[in-house]
Amino acid sequence: MMKSYGNKVKVSFSKTEMETNACGRKFWFVEGEATVRRSLFRKKTWHFVYYVDADLGRISMMRGRKISNN
């Protein structure tokens, strides 16, 4: 699934699934990549992981790391 956020940012979601932690709370696990175009030939790409609380709809944890710097 590919979503476009304006001309300079592209977000690609690779995985979404429901998970339950040890306390019984449900979370959406969302994984993907975001690419930001800095200029005509330069892009930055990040891999991200979100854990979204299924009851409240709030992001409870987020992780990200830079993949490339073109």
CYANA upper distance limits for C-alpha pairs under 8 A (distance plus 0.5 A):
  1 MET  CA     12 SER  CA      6.57
  1 MET  CA     13 PHE  CA      6.25
  1 MET  CA     14 SER  CA      7.53
  2 MET  CA     10 LYS  CA      8.08
  2 MET  CA     11 VAL  CA      6.68
  2 MET  CA     12 SER  CA      5.10
  2 MET  CA     13 PHE  CA      7.04
  3 LYS  CA     10 LYS  CA      6.83
  3 LYS  CA     11 VAL  CA      5.86
  3 LYS  CA     12 SER  CA      6.66
  4 SER  CA      9 VAL  CA      7.03
  4 SER  CA     10 LYS  CA      5.27
  4 SER  CA     11 VAL  CA      6.63
  5 TYR  CA      9 VAL  CA      5.76
  5 TYR  CA     10 LYS  CA      6.30
  5 TYR  CA     11 VAL  CA      7.70
  6 GLY  CA     10 LYS  CA      8.21
  8 LYS  CA     35 THR  CA      8.50
  8 LYS  CA     36 VAL  CA      6.01
  8 LYS  CA     37 ARG  CA      5.35
  8 LYS  CA     38 ARG  CA      7.77
  9 VAL  CA     34 ALA  CA      7.45
  9 VAL  CA     35 THR  CA      6.13
  9 VAL  CA     36 VAL  CA      5.04
  9 VAL  CA     37 ARG  CA      6.89
 10 LYS  CA     34 ALA  CA      6.19
 10 LYS  CA     35 THR  CA      5.72
 10 LYS  CA     36 VAL  CA      7.12
 11 VAL  CA     32 GLY  CA      7.75
 11 VAL  CA     33 GLU  CA      6.30
 11 VAL  CA     34 ALA  CA      4.90
 11 VAL  CA     35 THR  CA      6.95
 12 SER  CA     32 GLY  CA      5.93
 12 SER  CA     33 GLU  CA      5.74
 12 SER  CA     34 ALA  CA      6.85
 13 PHE  CA     30 VAL  CA      7.77
 13 PHE  CA     31 GLU  CA      6.40
 13 PHE  CA     32 GLY  CA      4.65
 13 PHE  CA     33 GLU  CA      7.05
 14 SER  CA     30 VAL  CA      8.42
 14 SER  CA     31 GLU  CA      6.24
 14 SER  CA     32 GLY  CA      5.37
 14 SER  CA     33 GLU  CA      8.22
 15 LYS  CA     29 PHE  CA      8.14
 15 LYS  CA     30 VAL  CA      6.30
 15 LYS  CA     31 GLU  CA      5.57
 15 LYS  CA     32 GLY  CA      7.21
 16 THR  CA     28 TRP  CA      7.27
 16 THR  CA     29 PHE  CA      5.95
 16 THR  CA     30 VAL  CA      5.03
 16 THR  CA     31 GLU  CA      6.91
 17 GLU  CA     28 TRP  CA      6.20
 17 GLU  CA     29 PHE  CA      5.79
 17 GLU  CA     30 VAL  CA      7.36
 18 MET  CA     26 LYS  CA      7.30
 18 MET  CA     27 PHE  CA      6.25
 18 MET  CA     28 TRP  CA      5.10
 18 MET  CA     29 PHE  CA      6.58
 19 GLU  CA     26 LYS  CA      6.19
 19 GLU  CA     27 PHE  CA      5.74
 19 GLU  CA     28 TRP  CA      6.68
 19 GLU  CA     29 PHE  CA      7.20
 20 THR  CA     24 GLY  CA      6.17
 20 THR  CA     25 ARG  CA      6.03
 20 THR  CA     26 LYS  CA      4.97
 20 THR  CA     27 PHE  CA      6.64
 21 ASN  CA     25 ARG  CA      6.16
 21 ASN  CA     26 LYS  CA      7.14
 21 ASN  CA     27 PHE  CA      8.25
 25 ARG  CA     53 ASP  CA      8.41
 26 LYS  CA     53 ASP  CA      6.93
 26 LYS  CA     54 ALA  CA      6.07
 26 LYS  CA     55 ASP  CA      7.89
 27 PHE  CA     51 TYR  CA      6.52
 27 PHE  CA     52 VAL  CA      5.86
 27 PHE  CA     53 ASP  CA      5.14
 27 PHE  CA     54 ALA  CA      5.49
 28 TRP  CA     50 TYR  CA      8.34
 28 TRP  CA     51 TYR  CA      6.11
 28 TRP  CA     52 VAL  CA      5.48
 28 TRP  CA     53 ASP  CA      6.95
 28 TRP  CA     54 ALA  CA      6.57
 29 PHE  CA     49 VAL  CA      7.73
 29 PHE  CA     50 TYR  CA      6.47
 29 PHE  CA     51 TYR  CA      5.39
 29 PHE  CA     52 VAL  CA      7.15
 30 VAL  CA     49 VAL  CA      6.16
 30 VAL  CA     50 TYR  CA      5.57
 30 VAL  CA     51 TYR  CA      6.92
 30 VAL  CA     52 VAL  CA      8.27
 31 GLU  CA     47 HIS  CA      8.17
 31 GLU  CA     48 PHE  CA      6.29
 31 GLU  CA     49 VAL  CA      5.00
 31 GLU  CA     50 TYR  CA      6.98
 32 GLY  CA     47 HIS  CA      6.38
 32 GLY  CA     48 PHE  CA      6.04
 32 GLY  CA     49 VAL  CA      7.21
 33 GLU  CA     45 THR  CA      7.32
 33 GLU  CA     46 TRP  CA      6.01
 33 GLU  CA     47 HIS  CA      4.94
 33 GLU  CA     48 PHE  CA      6.44
 34 ALA  CA     45 THR  CA      6.13
 34 ALA  CA     46 TRP  CA      5.78
 34 ALA  CA     47 HIS  CA      7.07
 34 ALA  CA     48 PHE  CA      8.09
 35 THR  CA     43 LYS  CA      7.13
 35 THR  CA     44 LYS  CA      6.12
 35 THR  CA     45 THR  CA      4.83
 35 THR  CA     46 TRP  CA      6.99
 36 VAL  CA     43 LYS  CA      6.08
 36 VAL  CA     44 LYS  CA      5.79
 36 VAL  CA     45 THR  CA      6.94
 37 ARG  CA     41 PHE  CA      8.44
 37 ARG  CA     42 ARG  CA      6.58
 37 ARG  CA     43 LYS  CA      4.94
 37 ARG  CA     44 LYS  CA      7.09
 38 ARG  CA     42 ARG  CA      5.82
 38 ARG  CA     43 LYS  CA      6.01
 38 ARG  CA     44 LYS  CA      7.85
 39 SER  CA     43 LYS  CA      7.71
 41 PHE  CA     70 ASN  CA      7.87
 42 ARG  CA     69 ASN  CA      7.94
 42 ARG  CA     70 ASN  CA      5.49
 43 LYS  CA     68 SER  CA      8.39
 43 LYS  CA     69 ASN  CA      6.67
 43 LYS  CA     70 ASN  CA      5.63
 44 LYS  CA     66 LYS  CA      7.97
 44 LYS  CA     67 ILE  CA      8.12
 44 LYS  CA     68 SER  CA      6.32
 44 LYS  CA     69 ASN  CA      5.33
 44 LYS  CA     70 ASN  CA      6.84
 45 THR  CA     66 LYS  CA      6.43
 45 THR  CA     67 ILE  CA      5.90
 45 THR  CA     68 SER  CA      5.94
 45 THR  CA     69 ASN  CA      7.36
 46 TRP  CA     64 GLY  CA      6.95
 46 TRP  CA     65 ARG  CA      5.98
 46 TRP  CA     66 LYS  CA      4.84
 46 TRP  CA     67 ILE  CA      5.83
 46 TRP  CA     68 SER  CA      7.96
 47 HIS  CA     64 GLY  CA      6.01
 47 HIS  CA     65 ARG  CA      6.00
 47 HIS  CA     66 LYS  CA      6.91
 47 HIS  CA     67 ILE  CA      7.02
 48 PHE  CA     62 MET  CA      7.78
 48 PHE  CA     63 ARG  CA      6.14
 48 PHE  CA     64 GLY  CA      4.73
 48 PHE  CA     65 ARG  CA      7.19
 49 VAL  CA     62 MET  CA      6.21
 49 VAL  CA     63 ARG  CA      5.66
 49 VAL  CA     64 GLY  CA      6.84
 50 TYR  CA     59 ILE  CA      7.24
 50 TYR  CA     60 SER  CA      8.24
 50 TYR  CA     61 MET  CA      6.41
 50 TYR  CA     62 MET  CA      5.06
 50 TYR  CA     63 ARG  CA      7.08
 51 TYR  CA     59 ILE  CA      6.35
 51 TYR  CA     60 SER  CA      6.20
 51 TYR  CA     61 MET  CA      5.69
 51 TYR  CA     62 MET  CA      6.90
 52 VAL  CA     57 GLY  CA      6.58
 52 VAL  CA     58 ARG  CA      6.01
 52 VAL  CA     59 ILE  CA      4.80
 52 VAL  CA     60 SER  CA      6.16
 52 VAL  CA     61 MET  CA      7.78
 53 ASP  CA     57 GLY  CA      5.71
 53 ASP  CA     58 ARG  CA      5.93
 53 ASP  CA     59 ILE  CA      6.73
 53 ASP  CA     60 SER  CA      6.78
 54 ALA  CA     58 ARG  CA      8.35
